[in-house]
Amino acid sequence: MNKKIIVVEDESLIALDIKKILEREGYEVITNIKTVETAIEAIEVHNPILVLIDINLNQLADGIDLGNYLLVKDTIPYIYITSYSNKMTLDRAQETRPHGYIVKPFRPDSIIASVSVVLNNYKYKKIDTIRSENPMEELTPKKMKQIVEYINANIHKKLDVELLLSITNWTKRHLSRIFMQYLNTTPHQYILNKRIEKASVLLKETDVPINEIAIELGFQNYSSFYSAFKRVTNETPESFRNK
Protein backbone atom coordinates (compact mmCIF):
# COMPACT_ATOMS: atom_id res chain seq x y z
CA MET A 1 0.00 0.00 0.00
CA ASN A 2 1.36 3.39 -1.03
CA LYS A 3 1.88 5.64 2.01
CA LYS A 4 4.40 8.05 0.49
CA ILE A 5 4.18 11.74 1.38
CA ILE A 6 6.48 14.33 -0.17
CA VAL A 7 7.48 17.36 1.91
CA VAL A 8 8.65 20.39 -0.10
CA GLU A 9 10.38 22.60 2.47
CA ASP A 10 13.62 24.56 2.19
CA GLU A 11 14.22 24.68 5.95
CA SER A 12 15.83 21.34 6.78
CA LEU A 13 14.92 21.34 10.48
CA ILE A 14 11.25 21.95 9.76
CA ALA A 15 11.24 19.22 7.10
CA LEU A 16 12.87 16.83 9.58
CA ASP A 17 10.26 17.65 12.25
CA ILE A 18 7.43 16.91 9.83
CA LYS A 19 9.15 13.71 8.70
CA LYS A 20 9.43 12.42 12.29
CA ILE A 21 5.81 13.29 13.09
CA LEU A 22 4.42 11.52 10.04
CA GLU A 23 6.73 8.51 10.21
CA ARG A 24 5.39 7.81 13.70
CA GLU A 25 1.96 7.58 12.04
CA GLY A 26 3.22 4.97 9.58
CA TYR A 27 3.81 7.15 6.52
CA GLU A 28 6.87 6.97 4.27
CA VAL A 29 8.10 10.56 4.11
CA ILE A 30 10.34 11.96 1.37
CA THR A 31 12.21 15.17 2.24
CA ASN A 32 15.28 17.14 1.14
CA ILE A 33 13.20 18.68 -1.65
CA LYS A 34 13.67 22.43 -1.73
CA THR A 35 12.69 23.65 -5.21
CA VAL A 36 9.70 23.35 -7.51
CA GLU A 37 11.82 21.60 -10.14
CA THR A 38 13.06 18.85 -7.82
CA ALA A 39 9.57 18.52 -6.36
CA ILE A 40 8.05 17.83 -9.78
CA GLU A 41 10.75 15.24 -10.48
CA ALA A 42 10.08 13.55 -7.11
CA ILE A 43 6.33 13.56 -7.70
CA GLU A 44 6.74 11.87 -11.07
CA VAL A 45 9.11 9.25 -9.63
CA HIS A 46 7.38 8.45 -6.33
CA ASN A 47 3.68 9.06 -7.11
CA PRO A 48 2.91 10.16 -3.52
CA ILE A 49 -0.52 10.08 -1.89
CA LEU A 50 -0.02 13.66 -0.61
CA VAL A 51 2.33 16.63 -1.03
CA LEU A 52 3.04 19.16 1.74
CA ILE A 53 4.29 22.43 0.26
CA ASP A 54 6.00 25.35 1.96
CA ILE A 55 4.73 28.46 0.16
CA ASN A 56 7.96 30.42 0.58
CA LEU A 57 10.84 28.52 -1.03
CA ASN A 58 13.08 31.59 -1.56
CA GLN A 59 13.22 30.83 -5.28
CA LEU A 60 11.82 32.50 -8.40
CA ALA A 61 9.28 29.67 -8.46
CA ASP A 62 7.55 29.31 -5.10
CA GLY A 63 5.25 26.77 -3.49
CA ILE A 64 2.17 28.28 -5.12
CA ASP A 65 3.70 27.58 -8.54
CA LEU A 66 3.95 23.94 -7.50
CA GLY A 67 0.34 24.13 -6.33
CA ASN A 68 -0.63 25.30 -9.82
CA TYR A 69 1.19 22.31 -11.30
CA LEU A 70 -0.69 19.92 -9.00
CA LEU A 71 -3.99 21.69 -9.70
CA VAL A 72 -3.59 21.03 -13.42
CA LYS A 73 -2.35 17.48 -12.79
CA ASP A 74 -5.38 16.91 -10.52
CA THR A 75 -4.35 13.45 -9.25
CA ILE A 76 -2.65 14.21 -5.92
CA PRO A 77 -3.95 16.25 -2.95
CA TYR A 78 -1.71 18.95 -1.52
CA ILE A 79 -1.49 21.03 1.64
CA TYR A 80 0.28 24.38 2.00
CA ILE A 81 2.61 25.03 4.92
CA THR A 82 2.92 28.74 5.56
CA SER A 83 3.76 31.43 8.03
CA TYR A 84 2.30 34.08 5.71
CA SER A 85 -1.05 35.66 6.36
CA ASN A 86 -0.86 38.67 4.00
CA LYS A 87 -3.80 39.00 1.61
CA MET A 88 -1.71 38.90 -1.57
CA THR A 89 -0.16 35.55 -0.72
CA LEU A 90 -3.42 34.03 0.48
CA ASP A 91 -5.26 35.22 -2.64
CA ARG A 92 -2.64 33.55 -4.86
CA ALA A 93 -2.76 30.38 -2.80
CA GLN A 94 -6.56 30.24 -2.88
CA GLU A 95 -6.61 30.27 -6.66
CA THR A 96 -4.78 26.94 -6.70
CA ARG A 97 -7.54 25.38 -4.55
CA PRO A 98 -5.33 23.57 -2.02
CA HIS A 99 -6.82 20.79 0.03
CA GLY A 100 -5.68 22.39 3.28
CA TYR A 101 -3.28 24.69 5.15
CA ILE A 102 -0.83 24.12 8.00
CA VAL A 103 0.26 27.34 9.70
CA LYS A 104 3.73 27.76 11.20
CA PRO A 105 4.55 27.33 14.01
CA PHE A 106 2.65 24.05 14.05
CA ARG A 107 2.00 21.36 16.64
CA PRO A 108 2.35 17.65 15.86
CA ASP A 109 -1.38 17.08 16.35
CA SER A 110 -2.22 19.78 13.77
CA ILE A 111 0.00 18.05 11.19
CA ILE A 112 -1.53 14.66 11.89
CA ALA A 113 -5.10 15.97 11.84
CA SER A 114 -4.64 17.94 8.60
CA VAL A 115 -3.06 15.01 6.79
CA SER A 116 -5.71 12.57 8.02
CA VAL A 117 -8.65 14.78 7.04
CA VAL A 118 -7.30 15.58 3.58
CA LEU A 119 -6.49 11.97 2.75
CA ASN A 120 -9.90 10.81 3.96
CA ASN A 121 -11.72 13.47 1.93
CA TYR A 122 -9.72 12.70 -1.17
CA LYS A 123 -10.23 8.98 -0.80
CA TYR A 124 -14.01 9.32 -0.80
CA LYS A 125 -14.04 11.97 -3.53
CA LYS A 126 -15.86 14.52 -1.36
CA ILE A 127 -13.19 17.14 -1.81
CA ASP A 128 -14.65 18.57 -5.05
CA THR A 129 -17.90 19.67 -3.40
CA ILE A 130 -16.06 21.00 -0.37
CA ARG A 131 -13.76 23.06 -2.57
CA SER A 132 -16.47 24.48 -4.87
CA GLU A 133 -16.88 27.74 -2.98
CA ASN A 134 -15.70 29.83 -5.92
CA PRO A 135 -18.61 30.80 -8.19
CA MET A 136 -16.34 30.17 -11.18
CA GLU A 137 -16.54 26.45 -10.35
CA GLU A 138 -20.25 26.48 -11.08
CA LEU A 139 -20.49 29.17 -13.75
CA THR A 140 -17.42 29.04 -15.92
CA PRO A 141 -17.39 26.68 -18.90
CA LYS A 142 -14.93 23.81 -18.69
CA LYS A 143 -12.66 25.27 -21.36
CA MET A 144 -12.54 28.58 -19.55
CA LYS A 145 -11.45 26.89 -16.31
CA GLN A 146 -8.80 24.95 -18.22
CA ILE A 147 -7.41 28.09 -19.83
CA VAL A 148 -7.29 30.02 -16.54
CA GLU A 149 -5.51 27.11 -14.86
CA TYR A 150 -3.10 26.91 -17.80
CA ILE A 151 -2.27 30.62 -17.54
CA ASN A 152 -1.72 30.41 -13.78
CA ALA A 153 0.54 27.36 -14.13
CA ASN A 154 2.59 28.85 -16.97
CA ILE A 155 2.70 32.53 -16.04
CA HIS A 156 6.52 32.52 -16.29
CA LYS A 157 6.39 31.37 -19.93
CA LYS A 158 5.62 33.30 -23.08
CA LEU A 159 1.84 33.54 -23.23
CA ASP A 160 -0.22 35.38 -25.81
CA VAL A 161 -3.75 35.36 -27.16
CA GLU A 162 -2.81 33.23 -30.17
CA LEU A 163 -1.61 30.46 -27.86
CA LEU A 164 -4.86 30.58 -25.90
CA LEU A 165 -6.83 30.35 -29.13
CA SER A 166 -4.93 27.21 -30.11
CA ILE A 167 -5.84 25.61 -26.78
CA THR A 168 -9.56 26.38 -26.97
CA ASN A 169 -10.19 26.44 -30.75
CA TRP A 170 -12.21 29.58 -30.10
CA THR A 171 -12.12 32.71 -32.23
CA LYS A 172 -10.37 35.76 -30.82
CA ARG A 173 -13.69 37.57 -30.52
CA HIS A 174 -15.30 34.68 -28.61
CA LEU A 175 -12.30 34.35 -26.28
CA SER A 176 -12.45 38.07 -25.45
CA ARG A 177 -16.21 37.90 -24.86
CA ILE A 178 -15.91 34.93 -22.49
CA PHE A 179 -13.09 36.60 -20.52
CA MET A 180 -15.15 39.78 -20.17
CA GLN A 181 -18.23 37.79 -19.14
CA TYR A 182 -16.55 35.77 -16.40
CA LEU A 183 -13.46 37.76 -15.40
CA ASN A 184 -14.43 41.29 -16.43
CA THR A 185 -11.14 41.79 -18.25
CA THR A 186 -9.43 40.96 -21.54
CA PRO A 187 -7.15 37.91 -21.97
CA HIS A 188 -4.11 40.17 -22.39
CA GLN A 189 -4.90 42.17 -19.25
CA TYR A 190 -5.57 39.00 -17.24
CA ILE A 191 -2.14 37.60 -18.17
CA LEU A 192 -0.48 40.93 -17.38
CA ASN A 193 -2.25 41.21 -14.01
CA LYS A 194 -1.17 37.69 -13.06
CA ARG A 195 2.44 38.48 -13.96
CA ILE A 196 2.41 41.66 -11.92
CA GLU A 197 0.78 39.80 -9.02
CA LYS A 198 3.54 37.18 -9.12
CA ALA A 199 6.19 39.90 -9.44
CA SER A 200 4.78 41.67 -6.38
CA VAL A 201 5.19 38.54 -4.30
CA LEU A 202 8.76 38.02 -5.50
CA LEU A 203 9.62 41.65 -4.78
CA LYS A 204 8.29 41.41 -1.23
CA GLU A 205 9.32 37.91 -0.24
CA THR A 206 12.66 37.38 -2.00
CA ASP A 207 15.82 39.32 -2.78
CA VAL A 208 15.91 38.19 -6.42
CA PRO A 209 17.20 41.11 -8.57
CA ILE A 210 14.42 43.01 -10.29
CA ASN A 211 15.81 42.48 -13.79
CA GLU A 212 15.83 38.70 -13.17
CA ILE A 213 12.21 38.84 -12.03
CA ALA A 214 11.31 40.72 -15.22
CA ILE A 215 12.90 38.13 -17.50
CA GLU A 216 11.60 35.16 -15.48
CA LEU A 217 8.02 36.42 -15.84
CA GLY A 218 8.22 36.76 -19.60
CA PHE A 219 8.90 40.47 -20.04
CA GLN A 220 11.27 41.35 -22.86
CA ASN A 221 13.44 43.54 -20.66
CA TYR A 222 13.51 45.58 -17.46
CA SER A 223 12.04 48.63 -19.20
CA SER A 224 8.88 46.84 -20.36
CA PHE A 225 8.46 45.29 -16.89
CA TYR A 226 8.96 48.69 -15.21
CA SER A 227 6.30 50.31 -17.41
CA ALA A 228 3.79 47.50 -16.92
CA PHE A 229 4.32 47.32 -13.15
CA LYS A 230 3.89 51.06 -12.72
CA ARG A 231 0.80 51.10 -14.94
CA VAL A 232 -0.90 48.35 -12.92
CA THR A 233 0.18 49.31 -9.38
CA ASN A 234 0.93 53.04 -9.68
CA GLU A 235 4.32 52.29 -8.12
CA THR A 236 7.76 51.47 -9.45
CA PRO A 237 9.16 48.00 -8.67
CA GLU A 238 11.86 49.61 -6.53
CA SER A 239 9.47 51.66 -4.42
CA PHE A 240 7.17 48.65 -3.98
CA ARG A 241 10.05 46.49 -2.74
CA ASN A 242 11.39 49.12 -0.39
CA LYS A 243 8.20 50.33 1.29
C-alpha positions as CSV (number, residue, x, y, z in Angstrom):
1,M,0.0,0.0,0.0
2,N,1.4,3.4,-1.0
3,K,1.9,5.6,2.0
4,K,4.4,8.1,0.5
5,I,4.2,11.7,1.4
6,I,6.5,14.3,-0.2
7,V,7.5,17.4,1.9
8,V,8.7,20.4,-0.1
9,E,10.4,22.6,2.5
10,D,13.6,24.6,2.2
11,E,14.2,24.7,6.0
12,S,15.8,21.3,6.8
13,L,14.9,21.3,10.5
14,I,11.2,21.9,9.8
15,A,11.2,19.2,7.1
16,L,12.9,16.8,9.6
17,D,10.3,17.6,12.3
18,I,7.4,16.9,9.8
19,K,9.1,13.7,8.7
20,K,9.4,12.4,12.3
21,I,5.8,13.3,13.1
22,L,4.4,11.5,10.0
23,E,6.7,8.5,10.2
24,R,5.4,7.8,13.7
25,E,2.0,7.6,12.0
26,G,3.2,5.0,9.6
27,Y,3.8,7.2,6.5
28,E,6.9,7.0,4.3
29,V,8.1,10.6,4.1
30,I,10.3,12.0,1.4
31,T,12.2,15.2,2.2
32,N,15.3,17.1,1.1
33,I,13.2,18.7,-1.7
34,K,13.7,22.4,-1.7
35,T,12.7,23.7,-5.2
36,V,9.7,23.3,-7.5
37,E,11.8,21.6,-10.1
38,T,13.1,18.9,-7.8
39,A,9.6,18.5,-6.4
40,I,8.0,17.8,-9.8
41,E,10.7,15.2,-10.5
42,A,10.1,13.6,-7.1
43,I,6.3,13.6,-7.7
44,E,6.7,11.9,-11.1
45,V,9.1,9.2,-9.6
46,H,7.4,8.4,-6.3
47,N,3.7,9.1,-7.1
48,P,2.9,10.2,-3.5
49,I,-0.5,10.1,-1.9
50,L,0.0,13.7,-0.6
51,V,2.3,16.6,-1.0
52,L,3.0,19.2,1.7
53,I,4.3,22.4,0.3
54,D,6.0,25.3,2.0
55,I,4.7,28.5,0.2
56,N,8.0,30.4,0.6
57,L,10.8,28.5,-1.0
58,N,13.1,31.6,-1.6
59,Q,13.2,30.8,-5.3
60,L,11.8,32.5,-8.4
61,A,9.3,29.7,-8.5
62,D,7.6,29.3,-5.1
63,G,5.3,26.8,-3.5
64,I,2.2,28.3,-5.1
65,D,3.7,27.6,-8.5
66,L,4.0,23.9,-7.5
67,G,0.3,24.1,-6.3
68,N,-0.6,25.3,-9.8
69,Y,1.2,22.3,-11.3
70,L,-0.7,19.9,-9.0
71,L,-4.0,21.7,-9.7
72,V,-3.6,21.0,-13.4
73,K,-2.3,17.5,-12.8
74,D,-5.4,16.9,-10.5
75,T,-4.4,13.5,-9.2
76,I,-2.6,14.2,-5.9
77,P,-4.0,16.2,-3.0
78,Y,-1.7,18.9,-1.5
79,I,-1.5,21.0,1.6
80,Y,0.3,24.4,2.0
81,I,2.6,25.0,4.9
82,T,2.9,28.7,5.6
83,S,3.8,31.4,8.0
84,Y,2.3,34.1,5.7
85,S,-1.0,35.7,6.4
86,N,-0.9,38.7,4.0
87,K,-3.8,39.0,1.6
88,M,-1.7,38.9,-1.6
89,T,-0.2,35.5,-0.7
90,L,-3.4,34.0,0.5
91,D,-5.3,35.2,-2.6
92,R,-2.6,33.6,-4.9
93,A,-2.8,30.4,-2.8
94,Q,-6.6,30.2,-2.9
95,E,-6.6,30.3,-6.7
96,T,-4.8,26.9,-6.7
97,R,-7.5,25.4,-4.6
98,P,-5.3,23.6,-2.0
99,H,-6.8,20.8,0.0
100,G,-5.7,22.4,3.3
101,Y,-3.3,24.7,5.2
102,I,-0.8,24.1,8.0
103,V,0.3,27.3,9.7
104,K,3.7,27.8,11.2
105,P,4.6,27.3,14.0
106,F,2.7,24.1,14.0
107,R,2.0,21.4,16.6
108,P,2.3,17.6,15.9
109,D,-1.4,17.1,16.3
110,S,-2.2,19.8,13.8
111,I,0.0,18.1,11.2
112,I,-1.5,14.7,11.9
113,A,-5.1,16.0,11.8
114,S,-4.6,17.9,8.6
115,V,-3.1,15.0,6.8
116,S,-5.7,12.6,8.0
117,V,-8.6,14.8,7.0
118,V,-7.3,15.6,3.6
119,L,-6.5,12.0,2.8
120,N,-9.9,10.8,4.0
121,N,-11.7,13.5,1.9
122,Y,-9.7,12.7,-1.2
123,K,-10.2,9.0,-0.8
124,Y,-14.0,9.3,-0.8
125,K,-14.0,12.0,-3.5
126,K,-15.9,14.5,-1.4
127,I,-13.2,17.1,-1.8
128,D,-14.6,18.6,-5.0
129,T,-17.9,19.7,-3.4
130,I,-16.1,21.0,-0.4
131,R,-13.8,23.1,-2.6
132,S,-16.5,24.5,-4.9
133,E,-16.9,27.7,-3.0
134,N,-15.7,29.8,-5.9
135,P,-18.6,30.8,-8.2
136,M,-16.3,30.2,-11.2
137,E,-16.5,26.5,-10.3
138,E,-20.3,26.5,-11.1
139,L,-20.5,29.2,-13.8
140,T,-17.4,29.0,-15.9
141,P,-17.4,26.7,-18.9
142,K,-14.9,23.8,-18.7
143,K,-12.7,25.3,-21.4
144,M,-12.5,28.6,-19.5
145,K,-11.4,26.9,-16.3
146,Q,-8.8,25.0,-18.2
147,I,-7.4,28.1,-19.8
148,V,-7.3,30.0,-16.5
149,E,-5.5,27.1,-14.9
150,Y,-3.1,26.9,-17.8
151,I,-2.3,30.6,-17.5
152,N,-1.7,30.4,-13.8
153,A,0.5,27.4,-14.1
154,N,2.6,28.9,-17.0
155,I,2.7,32.5,-16.0
156,H,6.5,32.5,-16.3
157,K,6.4,31.4,-19.9
158,K,5.6,33.3,-23.1
159,L,1.8,33.5,-23.2
160,D,-0.2,35.4,-25.8
161,V,-3.8,35.4,-27.2
162,E,-2.8,33.2,-30.2
163,L,-1.6,30.5,-27.9
164,L,-4.9,30.6,-25.9
165,L,-6.8,30.4,-29.1
166,S,-4.9,27.2,-30.1
167,I,-5.8,25.6,-26.8
168,T,-9.6,26.4,-27.0
169,N,-10.2,26.4,-30.7
170,W,-12.2,29.6,-30.1
171,T,-12.1,32.7,-32.2
172,K,-10.4,35.8,-30.8
173,R,-13.7,37.6,-30.5
174,H,-15.3,34.7,-28.6
175,L,-12.3,34.4,-26.3
176,S,-12.5,38.1,-25.4
177,R,-16.2,37.9,-24.9
178,I,-15.9,34.9,-22.5
179,F,-13.1,36.6,-20.5
180,M,-15.2,39.8,-20.2
181,Q,-18.2,37.8,-19.1
182,Y,-16.5,35.8,-16.4
183,L,-13.5,37.8,-15.4
184,N,-14.4,41.3,-16.4
185,T,-11.1,41.8,-18.3
186,T,-9.4,41.0,-21.5
187,P,-7.1,37.9,-22.0
188,H,-4.1,40.2,-22.4
189,Q,-4.9,42.2,-19.2
190,Y,-5.6,39.0,-17.2
191,I,-2.1,37.6,-18.2
192,L,-0.5,40.9,-17.4
193,N,-2.2,41.2,-14.0
194,K,-1.2,37.7,-13.1
195,R,2.4,38.5,-14.0
196,I,2.4,41.7,-11.9
197,E,0.8,39.8,-9.0
198,K,3.5,37.2,-9.1
199,A,6.2,39.9,-9.4
200,S,4.8,41.7,-6.4
201,V,5.2,38.5,-4.3
202,L,8.8,38.0,-5.5
203,L,9.6,41.7,-4.8
204,K,8.3,41.4,-1.2
205,E,9.3,37.9,-0.2
206,T,12.7,37.4,-2.0
207,D,15.8,39.3,-2.8
208,V,15.9,38.2,-6.4
209,P,17.2,41.1,-8.6
210,I,14.4,43.0,-10.3
211,N,15.8,42.5,-13.8
212,E,15.8,38.7,-13.2
213,I,12.2,38.8,-12.0
214,A,11.3,40.7,-15.2
215,I,12.9,38.1,-17.5
216,E,11.6,35.2,-15.5
217,L,8.0,36.4,-15.8
218,G,8.2,36.8,-19.6
219,F,8.9,40.5,-20.0
220,Q,11.3,41.4,-22.9
221,N,13.4,43.5,-20.7
222,Y,13.5,45.6,-17.5
223,S,12.0,48.6,-19.2
224,S,8.9,46.8,-20.4
225,F,8.5,45.3,-16.9
226,Y,9.0,48.7,-15.2
227,S,6.3,50.3,-17.4
228,A,3.8,47.5,-16.9
229,F,4.3,47.3,-13.2
230,K,3.9,51.1,-12.7
231,R,0.8,51.1,-14.9
232,V,-0.9,48.3,-12.9
233,T,0.2,49.3,-9.4
234,N,0.9,53.0,-9.7
235,E,4.3,52.3,-8.1
236,T,7.8,51.5,-9.4
237,P,9.2,48.0,-8.7
238,E,11.9,49.6,-6.5
239,S,9.5,51.7,-4.4
240,F,7.2,48.6,-4.0
241,R,10.1,46.5,-2.7
242,N,11.4,49.1,-0.4
243,K,8.2,50.3,1.3
